Every structure is written in C-alpha cells, then in structure tokens.
Amino acid sequence: MSKCLRPHHGMCFQFYEGKGYSADFTDHMGRVIKELETDPEQNVVLKAETDIVCENCPNNEGGVCTTQDKVLRYDKAVLRACGLVDGSEISFAKFIGLVKDKIIGAGIRGNICGDCSWDYICREKE
C-alpha cells in the first residue's frame, strides 16, 4: 500500500535537519524520511491533505491543518512545478528527483514556500 504524502513535504525533506515544532514531531519526521529513503522505489500518493508527516504535528487538529490555506498553496505549487496532479502515484525517488530538478535546482523554492516559519533553514542551505 502506498503512503500518502503532502507534495510540499518533498521540499521539507531536502532541508530537514532535526528541527521542528517538538521532539515528538522531529523524531517522527526523521523516522518517516529514513523509511522512505530506505526503500526509495516505493510509491507515494501525492495528496494535498494531512499525511504521515502530519501525524505528530501540533498544527494537525483532527486531521485538518490549522494553516490549511498556506499549505494547500504550497502543495498546489509543488504539483504544478513538477507537472503532477493531486492524487498522482509516483515512486518516492522519482518525486524527490522532480522536486530537486524542477523546484530547488530551478531556484523557485522561495517563491513557493518563502513565508514558511522554517524558511530560514532552507535559505541557509540553498
């Protein structure tokens, strides 16, 4: 069974360094990334909704993000930049490759999520 993944989390994974909202959140996110990277050929379903990363996020209130408008904008922009649509099923490796090439490599990450509270981490690493 494929894992559901918010499209914008493909960008977050590129810059993740163990910082986050809480220890529970960062531990969980680290485990999710490690599991996906261990089997990069596994498929993920890209959905603009709460996903496996969101499970331990303090902004997840009953399956709905408290910053829903903002993260939906991020998700839609990632899908558009990668030439994908909501519900696309793709290998994790291919998705991460698209994010690296079409967003990070193209220098448009800041246009997509520059108003994120964690943007400073990404800017330091770009």
MMTF fields as JSON, N, C-alpha, C and O atoms, coordinates in Angstrom:
{
  "mmtfVersion": "1.0.0",
  "mmtfProducer": "UNKNOWN",
  "numBonds": 503,
  "numAtoms": 504,
  "numGroups": 126,
  "numChains": 1,
  "numModels": 1,
  "chainsPerModel": [1],
  "groupsPerChain": [126],
  "chainIdList": ["A"],
  "bondAtomList": [4, 2, 8, 6, 12, 10, 16, 14, 20, 18, 24, 22, 28, 26, 32, 30, 36, 34, 40, 38, 44, 42, 48, 46, 52, 50, 56, 54, 60, 58, 64, 62, 68, 66, 72, 70, 76, 74, 80, 78, 84, 82, 88, 86, 92, 90, 96, 94, 100, 98, 104, 102, 108, 106, 112, 110, 116, 114, 120, 118, 124, 122, 128, 126, 132, 130, 136, 134, 140, 138, 144, 142, 148, 146, 152, 150, 156, 154, 160, 158, 164, 162, 168, 166, 172, 170, 176, 174, 180, 178, 184, 182, 188, 186, 192, 190, 196, 194, 200, 198, 204, 202, 208, 206, 212, 210, 216, 214, 220, 218, 224, 222, 228, 226, 232, 230, 236, 234, 240, 238, 244, 242, 248, 246, 252, 250, 256, 254, 260, 258, 264, 262, 268, 266, 272, 270, 276, 274, 280, 278, 284, 282, 288, 286, 292, 290, 296, 294, 300, 298, 304, 302, 308, 306, 312, 310, 316, 314, 320, 318, 324, 322, 328, 326, 332, 330, 336, 334, 340, 338, 344, 342, 348, 346, 352, 350, 356, 354, 360, 358, 364, 362, 368, 366, 372, 370, 376, 374, 380, 378, 384, 382, 388, 386, 392, 390, 396, 394, 400, 398, 404, 402, 408, 406, 412, 410, 416, 414, 420, 418, 424, 422, 428, 426, 432, 430, 436, 434, 440, 438, 444, 442, 448, 446, 452, 450, 456, 454, 460, 458, 464, 462, 468, 466, 472, 470, 476, 474, 480, 478, 484, 482, 488, 486, 492, 490, 496, 494, 500, 498],
  "bondOrderList": [1, 1, 1, 1, 1, 1, 1, 1, 1, 1, 1, 1, 1, 1, 1, 1, 1, 1, 1, 1, 1, 1, 1, 1, 1, 1, 1, 1, 1, 1, 1, 1, 1, 1, 1, 1, 1, 1, 1, 1, 1, 1, 1, 1, 1, 1, 1, 1, 1, 1, 1, 1, 1, 1, 1, 1, 1, 1, 1, 1, 1, 1, 1, 1, 1, 1, 1, 1, 1, 1, 1, 1, 1, 1, 1, 1, 1, 1, 1, 1, 1, 1, 1, 1, 1, 1, 1, 1, 1, 1, 1, 1, 1, 1, 1, 1, 1, 1, 1, 1, 1, 1, 1, 1, 1, 1, 1, 1, 1, 1, 1, 1, 1, 1, 1, 1, 1, 1, 1, 1, 1, 1, 1, 1, 1],
  "groupList": [{"groupName": "MET", "atomNameList": ["N", "CA", "C", "O"], "elementList": ["N", "C", "C", "O"], "formalChargeList": [0, 0, 0, 0], "bondAtomList": [1, 0, 2, 1, 3, 2], "bondOrderList": [1, 1, 2], "singleLetterCode": "M", "chemCompType": "L-PEPTIDE LINKING"}, {"groupName": "SER", "atomNameList": ["N", "CA", "C", "O"], "elementList": ["N", "C", "C", "O"], "formalChargeList": [0, 0, 0, 0], "bondAtomList": [1, 0, 2, 1, 3, 2], "bondOrderList": [1, 1, 2], "singleLetterCode": "S", "chemCompType": "L-PEPTIDE LINKING"}, {"groupName": "LYS", "atomNameList": ["N", "CA", "C", "O"], "elementList": ["N", "C", "C", "O"], "formalChargeList": [0, 0, 0, 0], "bondAtomList": [1, 0, 2, 1, 3, 2], "bondOrderList": [1, 1, 2], "singleLetterCode": "K", "chemCompType": "L-PEPTIDE LINKING"}, {"groupName": "CYS", "atomNameList": ["N", "CA", "C", "O"], "elementList": ["N", "C", "C", "O"], "formalChargeList": [0, 0, 0, 0], "bondAtomList": [1, 0, 2, 1, 3, 2], "bondOrderList": [1, 1, 2], "singleLetterCode": "C", "chemCompType": "L-PEPTIDE LINKING"}, {"groupName": "LEU", "atomNameList": ["N", "CA", "C", "O"], "elementList": ["N", "C", "C", "O"], "formalChargeList": [0, 0, 0, 0], "bondAtomList": [1, 0, 2, 1, 3, 2], "bondOrderList": [1, 1, 2], "singleLetterCode": "L", "chemCompType": "L-PEPTIDE LINKING"}, {"groupName": "ARG", "atomNameList": ["N", "CA", "C", "O"], "elementList": ["N", "C", "C", "O"], "formalChargeList": [0, 0, 0, 0], "bondAtomList": [1, 0, 2, 1, 3, 2], "bondOrderList": [1, 1, 2], "singleLetterCode": "R", "chemCompType": "L-PEPTIDE LINKING"}, {"groupName": "PRO", "atomNameList": ["N", "CA", "C", "O"], "elementList": ["N", "C", "C", "O"], "formalChargeList": [0, 0, 0, 0], "bondAtomList": [1, 0, 2, 1, 3, 2], "bondOrderList": [1, 1, 2], "singleLetterCode": "P", "chemCompType": "L-PEPTIDE LINKING"}, {"groupName": "HIS", "atomNameList": ["N", "CA", "C", "O"], "elementList": ["N", "C", "C", "O"], "formalChargeList": [0, 0, 0, 0], "bondAtomList": [1, 0, 2, 1, 3, 2], "bondOrderList": [1, 1, 2], "singleLetterCode": "H", "chemCompType": "L-PEPTIDE LINKING"}, {"groupName": "GLY", "atomNameList": ["N", "CA", "C", "O"], "elementList": ["N", "C", "C", "O"], "formalChargeList": [0, 0, 0, 0], "bondAtomList": [1, 0, 2, 1, 3, 2], "bondOrderList": [1, 1, 2], "singleLetterCode": "G", "chemCompType": "PEPTIDE LINKING"}, {"groupName": "PHE", "atomNameList": ["N", "CA", "C", "O"], "elementList": ["N", "C", "C", "O"], "formalChargeList": [0, 0, 0, 0], "bondAtomList": [1, 0, 2, 1, 3, 2], "bondOrderList": [1, 1, 2], "singleLetterCode": "F", "chemCompType": "L-PEPTIDE LINKING"}, {"groupName": "GLN", "atomNameList": ["N", "CA", "C", "O"], "elementList": ["N", "C", "C", "O"], "formalChargeList": [0, 0, 0, 0], "bondAtomList": [1, 0, 2, 1, 3, 2], "bondOrderList": [1, 1, 2], "singleLetterCode": "Q", "chemCompType": "L-PEPTIDE LINKING"}, {"groupName": "TYR", "atomNameList": ["N", "CA", "C", "O"], "elementList": ["N", "C", "C", "O"], "formalChargeList": [0, 0, 0, 0], "bondAtomList": [1, 0, 2, 1, 3, 2], "bondOrderList": [1, 1, 2], "singleLetterCode": "Y", "chemCompType": "L-PEPTIDE LINKING"}, {"groupName": "GLU", "atomNameList": ["N", "CA", "C", "O"], "elementList": ["N", "C", "C", "O"], "formalChargeList": [0, 0, 0, 0], "bondAtomList": [1, 0, 2, 1, 3, 2], "bondOrderList": [1, 1, 2], "singleLetterCode": "E", "chemCompType": "L-PEPTIDE LINKING"}, {"groupName": "ALA", "atomNameList": ["N", "CA", "C", "O"], "elementList": ["N", "C", "C", "O"], "formalChargeList": [0, 0, 0, 0], "bondAtomList": [1, 0, 2, 1, 3, 2], "bondOrderList": [1, 1, 2], "singleLetterCode": "A", "chemCompType": "L-PEPTIDE LINKING"}, {"groupName": "ASP", "atomNameList": ["N", "CA", "C", "O"], "elementList": ["N", "C", "C", "O"], "formalChargeList": [0, 0, 0, 0], "bondAtomList": [1, 0, 2, 1, 3, 2], "bondOrderList": [1, 1, 2], "singleLetterCode": "D", "chemCompType": "L-PEPTIDE LINKING"}, {"groupName": "THR", "atomNameList": ["N", "CA", "C", "O"], "elementList": ["N", "C", "C", "O"], "formalChargeList": [0, 0, 0, 0], "bondAtomList": [1, 0, 2, 1, 3, 2], "bondOrderList": [1, 1, 2], "singleLetterCode": "T", "chemCompType": "L-PEPTIDE LINKING"}, {"groupName": "VAL", "atomNameList": ["N", "CA", "C", "O"], "elementList": ["N", "C", "C", "O"], "formalChargeList": [0, 0, 0, 0], "bondAtomList": [1, 0, 2, 1, 3, 2], "bondOrderList": [1, 1, 2], "singleLetterCode": "V", "chemCompType": "L-PEPTIDE LINKING"}, {"groupName": "ILE", "atomNameList": ["N", "CA", "C", "O"], "elementList": ["N", "C", "C", "O"], "formalChargeList": [0, 0, 0, 0], "bondAtomList": [1, 0, 2, 1, 3, 2], "bondOrderList": [1, 1, 2], "singleLetterCode": "I", "chemCompType": "L-PEPTIDE LINKING"}, {"groupName": "ASN", "atomNameList": ["N", "CA", "C", "O"], "elementList": ["N", "C", "C", "O"], "formalChargeList": [0, 0, 0, 0], "bondAtomList": [1, 0, 2, 1, 3, 2], "bondOrderList": [1, 1, 2], "singleLetterCode": "N", "chemCompType": "L-PEPTIDE LINKING"}, {"groupName": "TRP", "atomNameList": ["N", "CA", "C", "O"], "elementList": ["N", "C", "C", "O"], "formalChargeList": [0, 0, 0, 0], "bondAtomList": [1, 0, 2, 1, 3, 2], "bondOrderList": [1, 1, 2], "singleLetterCode": "W", "chemCompType": "L-PEPTIDE LINKING"}],
  "groupTypeList": [0, 1, 2, 3, 4, 5, 6, 7, 7, 8, 0, 3, 9, 10, 9, 11, 12, 8, 2, 8, 11, 1, 13, 14, 9, 15, 14, 7, 0, 8, 5, 16, 17, 2, 12, 4, 12, 15, 14, 6, 12, 10, 18, 16, 16, 4, 2, 13, 12, 15, 14, 17, 16, 3, 12, 18, 3, 6, 18, 18, 12, 8, 8, 16, 3, 15, 15, 10, 14, 2, 16, 4, 5, 11, 14, 2, 13, 16, 4, 5, 13, 3, 8, 4, 16, 14, 8, 1, 12, 17, 1, 9, 13, 2, 9, 17, 8, 4, 16, 2, 14, 2, 17, 17, 8, 13, 8, 17, 5, 8, 18, 17, 3, 8, 14, 3, 1, 19, 14, 11, 17, 3, 5, 12, 2, 12],
  "groupIdList": [1, 2, 3, 4, 5, 6, 7, 8, 9, 10, 11, 12, 13, 14, 15, 16, 17, 18, 19, 20, 21, 22, 23, 24, 25, 26, 27, 28, 29, 30, 31, 32, 33, 34, 35, 36, 37, 38, 39, 40, 41, 42, 43, 44, 45, 46, 47, 48, 49, 50, 51, 52, 53, 54, 55, 56, 57, 58, 59, 60, 61, 62, 63, 64, 65, 66, 67, 68, 69, 70, 71, 72, 73, 74, 75, 76, 77, 78, 79, 80, 81, 82, 83, 84, 85, 86, 87, 88, 89, 90, 91, 92, 93, 94, 95, 96, 97, 98, 99, 100, 101, 102, 103, 104, 105, 106, 107, 108, 109, 110, 111, 112, 113, 114, 115, 116, 117, 118, 119, 120, 121, 122, 123, 124, 125, 126],
  "secStructList": [7, 7, 3, 3, 3, 7, 6, 6, 2, 2, 2, 2, 2, 2, 2, 7, 7, 1, 7, 1, 1, 7, 2, 2, 2, 2, 2, 2, 2, 2, 2, 2, 2, 2, 2, 2, 2, 2, 1, 6, 6, 1, 3, 3, 3, 3, 7, 1, 1, 7, 7, 6, 6, 4, 4, 4, 7, 6, 6, 3, 3, 6, 6, 3, 3, 6, 6, 2, 2, 2, 2, 2, 2, 2, 2, 2, 2, 2, 2, 2, 2, 2, 6, 7, 7, 6, 6, 7, 3, 3, 3, 2, 2, 2, 2, 2, 2, 2, 0, 0, 0, 0, 0, 0, 6, 6, 6, 7, 2, 2, 2, 2, 2, 6, 6, 1, 6, 6, 2, 2, 2, 2, 2, 2, 2, 7],
  "xCoordList": [0.844, 0.0, 0.88, 1.82, 0.574, 1.358, 1.064, -0.056, 2.077, 1.92, 1.428, 1.844, 0.549, 0.089, 1.141, 1.645, 1.455, 2.457, 1.978, 1.575, 2.025, 1.72, 2.815, 3.991, 2.479, 3.503, 4.575, 5.752, 4.193, 5.221, 6.222, 7.307, 5.887, 6.846, 8.054, 9.114, 7.903, 9.05, 10.136, 11.318, 9.747, 10.738, 11.305, 12.512, 10.452, 10.903, 11.97, 12.951, 11.773, 12.722, 14.111, 15.103, 14.203, 15.501, 16.376, 17.604, 15.737, 16.469, 16.35, 16.879, 15.673, 15.409, 16.709, 17.611, 16.789, 17.991, 17.659, 18.485, 16.454, 16.101, 15.486, 15.308, 15.161, 14.475, 12.999, 12.617, 12.169, 10.736, 9.948, 10.481, 8.676, 7.748, 7.971, 7.771, 8.385, 8.563, 9.447, 9.707, 9.903, 10.708, 9.89, 10.413, 8.615, 7.757, 7.669, 7.761, 7.492, 7.376, 8.677, 8.661, 9.8, 11.066, 11.481, 11.996, 11.266, 11.573, 10.745, 11.26, 9.464, 8.57, 8.96, 9.016, 9.228, 9.599, 10.898, 11.017, 11.849, 13.105, 12.891, 13.527, 11.99, 11.684, 11.003, 11.313, 10.08, 9.381, 10.381, 10.354, 11.263, 12.262, 13.154, 13.413, 13.624, 14.511, 13.804, 14.404, 12.547, 11.79, 11.622, 11.772, 11.317, 11.153, 12.49, 12.541, 13.558, 14.873, 15.43, 16.251, 14.989, 15.43, 14.89, 15.551, 13.698, 13.088, 12.588, 11.381, 13.511, 13.116, 12.258, 11.651, 12.203, 11.374, 9.913, 9.068, 9.616, 8.216, 7.411, 7.917, 6.169, 5.309, 4.717, 4.445, 4.526, 3.796, 2.637, 2.723, 1.562, 0.425, 0.461, 0.375, 0.588, 0.697, -0.694, -1.434, -1.037, -2.358, -2.215, -1.43, -2.972, -2.97, -3.884, -4.955, -3.428, -4.164, -3.176, -2.026, -3.613, -2.713, -2.196, -2.917, -0.939, -0.263, 0.479, 0.23, 1.392, 2.152, 3.062, 3.321, 3.549, 4.393, 3.547, 3.999, 2.332, 1.444, 0.948, 0.417, 1.11, 0.562, 0.971, 0.155, 2.194, 2.684, 2.844, 3.525, 2.232, 2.359, 1.333, 0.16, 1.758, 0.81, -0.221, -1.226, 0.021, -0.951, -2.028, -2.955, -1.92, -2.905, -3.988, -3.766, -5.142, -6.268, -7.353, -8.162, -7.352, -8.361, -8.254, -9.268, -7.048, -6.842, -6.894, -6.805, -7.039, -7.069, -5.97, -5.84, -5.185, -4.095, -4.652, -5.515, -4.154, -4.61, -4.09, -4.577, -3.103, -2.596, -2.946, -2.15, -4.146, -4.589, -4.435, -3.944, -4.838, -4.76, -3.318, -3.05, -2.4, -0.995, -0.416, 0.222, -0.627, -0.021, -0.676, -0.017, -1.949, -2.586, -1.95, -1.759, -1.628, -0.939, 0.416, 0.791, 1.159, 2.45, 2.278, 2.991, 1.31, 1.089, 0.766, 1.34, -0.143, -0.542, 0.622, 0.77, 1.448, 2.603, 3.632, 4.226, 3.851, 4.792, 4.278, 5.029, 3.007, 2.438, 2.568, 2.974, 2.229, 2.304, 3.741, 3.979, 4.69, 6.099, 6.645, 7.491, 6.163, 6.655, 5.848, 6.167, 4.815, 3.996, 3.119, 2.837, 2.69, 1.876, 0.516, 0.305, -0.39, -1.707, -1.978, -1.338, -2.928, -3.332, -3.781, -4.609, -3.238, -3.562, -2.575, -2.719, -1.565, -0.548, 0.148, 0.481, 0.361, 1.132, 2.445, 2.469, 3.532, 4.865, 5.857, 5.609, 6.976, 7.974, 8.535, 8.639, 8.889, 9.469, 10.711, 10.909, 11.549, 12.791, 12.492, 13.144, 11.522, 11.192, 10.625, 10.964, 9.766, 9.197, 10.291, 10.315, 11.188, 12.27, 13.167, 13.637, 13.399, 14.183, 13.517, 14.19, 12.198, 11.466, 11.561, 11.777, 11.4, 11.492, 12.879, 13.005, 13.911, 15.281, 15.506, 16.078, 15.053, 15.288, 14.388, 14.863, 13.091, 12.099, 11.878, 11.379, 12.247, 11.996, 13.304, 13.625, 14.051, 15.269, 16.323, 16.905, 16.566, 17.543, 17.159, 18.022, 15.861, 15.366, 15.347, 15.063, 15.649, 15.714, 14.372, 14.289, 13.294, 11.965, 11.398, 10.25, 12.176, 11.668, 11.127, 10.033, 11.868, 11.444, 10.155, 9.4, 9.892, 8.644, 7.455, 6.34, 7.707, 6.637, 6.357, 5.2, 7.408, 7.19, 8.044, 8.407, 8.358, 9.193, 8.578, 9.278, 7.259, 6.608, 6.445, 5.732, 7.096, 7.07, 7.913, 8.926, 7.487, 8.233, 9.611, 10.475, 9.837, 11.115, 11.977, 13.023, 11.566, 12.273, 13.747, 14.587, 14.065, 15.454, 16.397, 17.557, 15.917, 16.744, 17.064, 18.207, 16.059, 16.242, 17.149, 18.031, 16.943, 17.769, 19.229, 20.098, 19.521, 20.906, 21.567, 22.784, 20.78, 21.333, 21.281, 21.877, 20.586, 20.478, 21.759, 21.847],
  "yCoordList": [-1.194, 0.0, 1.245, 1.351, 2.166, 3.4, 4.341, 4.397, 5.073, 6.07, 7.381, 7.764, 8.055, 9.376, 10.4, 10.352, 11.315, 12.336, 13.68, 13.801, 14.695, 16.062, 16.471, 16.285, 17.019, 17.401, 18.336, 18.173, 19.307, 20.25, 19.599, 20.142, 18.466, 17.79, 17.288, 17.049, 17.127, 16.773, 17.83, 17.516, 19.087, 20.16, 20.132, 20.282, 19.944, 19.911, 18.84, 19.056, 17.684, 16.577, 16.96, 16.448, 17.838, 18.225, 18.986, 18.948, 19.664, 20.55, 20.138, 20.821, 19.049, 18.641, 18.394, 17.718, 18.951, 18.765, 18.492, 18.727, 17.998, 17.627, 18.735, 18.583, 19.842, 20.93, 20.854, 20.418, 21.288, 21.242, 21.766, 22.418, 21.471, 22.007, 21.431, 22.121, 20.168, 19.486, 18.26, 17.877, 17.652, 16.431, 15.31, 14.552, 15.201, 14.175, 14.364, 13.403, 15.61, 15.892, 15.561, 14.868, 16.054, 15.85, 14.376, 13.892, 13.661, 12.225, 11.486, 10.643, 11.812, 11.154, 11.485, 10.591, 12.747, 13.137, 12.454, 11.988, 12.397, 11.71, 10.245, 9.712, 9.588, 8.175, 8.02, 7.09, 8.923, 8.865, 9.014, 8.245, 10.007, 10.232, 9.006, 8.556, 8.463, 7.297, 6.119, 5.411, 5.903, 4.787, 4.96, 3.997, 6.163, 6.412, 6.294, 5.762, 6.783, 6.713, 5.29, 4.957, 4.453, 3.066, 2.288, 1.377, 2.639, 1.986, 3.066, 3.279, 3.756, 4.885, 4.521, 5.398, 3.247, 2.842, 2.621, 2.388, 2.696, 2.546, 3.738, 4.857, 3.481, 4.547, 5.352, 4.838, 6.634, 7.525, 8.108, 8.259, 8.429, 9.094, 10.539, 10.809, 11.453, 12.874, 13.466, 13.587, 13.836, 14.37, 15.643, 15.698, 16.642, 17.908, 17.774, 18.378, 16.964, 16.725, 16.226, 15.93, 16.132, 15.663, 14.271, 13.454, 14.027, 12.798, 12.167, 12.501, 11.254, 10.553, 11.486, 11.237, 12.548, 13.522, 14.317, 14.636, 14.633, 15.476, 14.799, 15.469, 13.492, 12.755, 13.348, 13.387, 13.804, 14.33, 15.846, 16.396, 16.517, 17.97, 18.658, 18.283, 19.659, 20.372, 21.194, 21.625, 21.413, 22.124, 21.197, 21.659, 19.91, 18.921, 18.813, 18.262, 19.339, 19.279, 18.397, 18.841, 17.145, 16.204, 15.918, 15.701, 15.915, 15.614, 16.819, 16.681, 18.007, 19.236, 20.164, 20.386, 20.702, 21.602, 22.979, 23.514, 23.536, 24.875, 25.96, 27.09, 25.626, 26.564, 26.048, 26.152, 25.492, 24.806, 25.638, 25.123, 26.9, 27.719, 27.829, 27.711, 28.056, 28.215, 26.916, 26.925, 25.8, 24.55, 24.031, 23.361, 24.323, 23.963, 24.729, 24.184, 25.978, 26.785, 26.169, 26.071, 25.75, 25.098, 23.809, 23.568, 22.987, 21.703, 21.894, 21.223, 22.8, 23.036, 23.547, 23.171, 24.404, 24.94, 23.846, 23.827, 22.945, 21.842, 20.927, 20.548, 20.579, 19.723, 20.369, 19.717, 21.638, 22.366, 22.395, 22.121, 22.725, 22.821, 21.472, 21.414, 20.397, 19.055, 18.408, 17.299, 19.086, 18.524, 17.373, 16.455, 17.42, 16.364, 16.932, 18.144, 16.053, 16.473, 15.82, 14.834, 16.378, 15.816, 14.372, 14.096, 13.467, 12.05, 11.269, 10.055, 11.939, 11.236, 10.191, 10.448, 9.023, 7.975, 7.841, 7.658, 7.936, 8.008, 7.421, 7.437, 6.905, 6.4, 7.58, 8.7, 7.296, 8.34, 8.914, 10.129, 8.058, 8.506, 9.454, 10.489, 9.11, 9.966, 11.303, 12.353, 11.265, 12.506, 13.419, 14.611, 12.87, 13.671, 14.221, 15.355, 13.421, 13.896, 15.065, 16.02, 15.004, 16.116, 17.373, 18.469, 17.212, 18.361, 18.994, 20.217, 18.163, 18.685, 19.432, 20.522, 18.844, 19.447, 20.638, 21.707, 20.454, 21.439, 22.585, 23.643, 22.38, 23.419, 23.941, 25.119, 23.081, 23.538, 23.933, 25.014, 23.055, 23.346, 24.538, 25.264, 24.738, 25.865, 27.169, 28.232, 27.087, 28.288, 28.904, 30.102, 28.078, 28.648, 28.24, 28.564, 27.538, 27.101, 28.264, 28.169, 29.354, 30.509, 31.133, 31.704, 31.034, 31.543, 30.714, 31.22, 29.443, 28.535, 28.621, 28.706, 28.6, 28.498, 29.481, 29.204, 30.601, 31.591, 32.187, 32.797, 32.016, 32.543, 31.476, 31.695, 30.334, 29.27, 29.686, 30.369, 29.271, 29.621, 28.956, 29.399, 27.912, 27.214, 27.64, 27.037, 28.656, 29.1, 29.417, 29.185, 29.934, 30.306, 29.106, 29.265, 27.921, 26.712, 26.426, 26.128, 26.519, 26.235, 27.276, 26.931, 28.538, 29.603, 29.414, 29.677, 28.959, 28.729, 27.625, 27.639, 26.666, 25.505, 25.619, 24.797, 26.613, 26.742, 27.237, 27.404],
  "zCoordList": [0.0, 0.0, 0.0, 0.788, -0.873, -0.989, 0.164, 0.67, 0.566, 1.624, 1.016, -0.078, 1.728, 1.32, 1.758, 2.88, 0.858, 1.16, 0.641, -0.515, 1.508, 1.067, 0.104, 0.414, -1.048, -2.018, -1.471, -1.793, -0.655, -0.188, 0.763, 0.97, 1.339, 2.213, 1.428, 2.007, 0.122, -0.707, -0.656, -0.802, -0.45, -0.279, 1.129, 1.315, 2.115, 3.509, 3.707, 4.419, 3.072, 3.223, 2.741, 3.261, 1.77, 1.199, 2.203, 2.124, 3.13, 4.037, 5.51, 6.387, 5.778, 7.155, 7.908, 7.413, 9.111, 9.937, 11.4, 12.281, 11.658, 13.023, 13.847, 15.056, 13.214, 13.923, 13.584, 12.499, 14.533, 14.279, 15.448, 16.347, 15.418, 16.412, 17.799, 18.799, 17.866, 19.148, 18.923, 17.782, 20.008, 19.891, 19.251, 18.434, 19.617, 19.016, 17.502, 16.738, 17.083, 15.655, 14.925, 13.907, 15.441, 14.74, 14.731, 13.724, 15.832, 15.86, 14.816, 14.082, 14.76, 13.812, 12.373, 11.528, 12.087, 10.731, 10.311, 9.178, 11.201, 10.91, 10.573, 9.663, 11.311, 11.032, 9.67, 8.925, 9.345, 8.057, 6.913, 5.953, 7.021, 5.971, 5.819, 4.703, 6.943, 6.893, 6.238, 5.429, 6.576, 6.0, 4.49, 3.737, 4.048, 2.617, 1.88, 0.771, 2.485, 1.851, 1.831, 0.976, 2.768, 2.808, 1.617, 1.117, 1.162, 0.001, -0.953, -1.065, -1.648, -2.482, -3.688, -4.301, -4.031, -5.176, -4.79, -5.654, -3.475, -3.081, -3.587, -3.673, -3.913, -4.406, -3.265, -2.18, -3.55, -2.662, -3.47, -4.689, -2.77, -3.395, -2.918, -1.72, -3.851, -3.518, -3.384, -4.36, -2.147, -1.847, -1.016, -0.069, -1.382, -0.644, 0.571, 0.642, 1.52, 2.765, 3.81, 3.487, 5.051, 6.093, 5.72, 5.147, 6.056, 5.644, 6.81, 7.968, 6.502, 7.532, 8.321, 9.498, 7.7, 8.418, 9.403, 10.503, 9.01, 9.821, 11.092, 11.978, 11.195, 12.337, 13.678, 14.599, 13.813, 15.091, 15.092, 15.957, 14.144, 14.049, 14.942, 14.935, 15.71, 16.573, 15.787, 16.352, 14.497, 13.664, 13.113, 12.449, 13.377, 12.927, 13.994, 15.073, 13.679, 14.617, 14.02, 13.205, 14.442, 13.96, 12.476, 11.813, 11.946, 10.543, 9.629, 8.409, 10.21, 9.415, 9.92, 11.124, 8.999, 9.364, 9.726, 9.03, 10.808, 11.22, 10.283, 10.313, 9.45, 8.442, 7.046, 6.113, 6.923, 5.713, 4.441, 3.436, 4.455, 3.243, 2.742, 1.547, 3.678, 3.308, 2.759, 1.706, 3.452, 2.999, 1.72, 0.925, 1.51, 0.238, -0.913, -2.0, -0.672, -1.692, -2.01, -3.179, -0.982, -1.194, -2.005, -2.978, -1.576, -2.249, -3.724, -4.581, -4.018, -5.412, -6.247, -7.41, -5.655, -6.382, -6.664, -7.742, -5.726, -5.936, -7.045, -7.943, -6.979, -8.02, -9.39, -10.352, -9.482, -10.754, -11.28, -12.457, -10.415, -10.829, -11.292, -12.184, -10.689, -11.026, -12.151, -12.579, -12.629, -13.701, -13.243, -14.013, -11.991, -11.401, -10.983, -11.014, -10.599, -10.121, -8.775, -8.408, -8.05, -6.772, -6.988, -7.856, -6.204, -6.333, -7.174, -7.319, -7.738, -8.525, -7.659, -6.502, -8.226, -7.554, -8.299, -9.516, -7.557, -8.151, -7.157, -5.951, -7.649, -6.7, -5.908, -6.409, -4.675, -3.838, -4.501, -4.496, -5.07, -5.718, -6.875, -7.013, -7.697, -8.839, -8.36, -8.906, -7.345, -6.816, -6.265, -6.57, -5.462, -4.889, -5.999, -5.916, -7.027, -8.172, -8.872, -9.26, -9.04, -9.652, -8.795, -9.312, -7.482, -6.574, -6.669, -6.736, -6.673, -6.768, -8.076, -8.083, -9.186, -10.502, -10.783, -11.168, -10.592, -11.035, -10.055, -10.438, -8.791, -7.782, -7.203, -7.355, -6.551, -5.881, -6.91, -6.827, -7.877, -8.923, -9.774, -10.269, -9.943, -10.742, -9.945, -10.497, -8.643, -7.815, -7.469, -7.2, -7.472, -7.193, -5.833, -5.527, -5.016, -3.72, -2.908, -2.351, -2.829, -2.043, -2.542, -1.756, -3.846, -4.399, -3.927, -3.802, -3.67, -3.27, -1.776, -1.364, -0.965, 0.487, 1.287, 2.43, 0.7, 1.383, 2.631, 3.44, 2.799, 4.002, 5.088, 6.067, 4.92, 5.924, 7.135, 6.991, 8.309, 9.521, 9.56, 10.316, 8.773, 8.743, 7.558, 7.317, 6.822, 5.615, 5.874, 5.005, 7.037, 7.332, 7.226, 6.845, 7.555, 7.462, 5.995, 5.647, 5.153, 3.731, 3.093, 2.307, 3.42, 2.836, 3.18, 2.348, 4.403, 4.82, 4.0, 3.817, 3.505, 2.811, 1.292, 0.595, 0.77, -0.686, -1.286, -2.502]
}
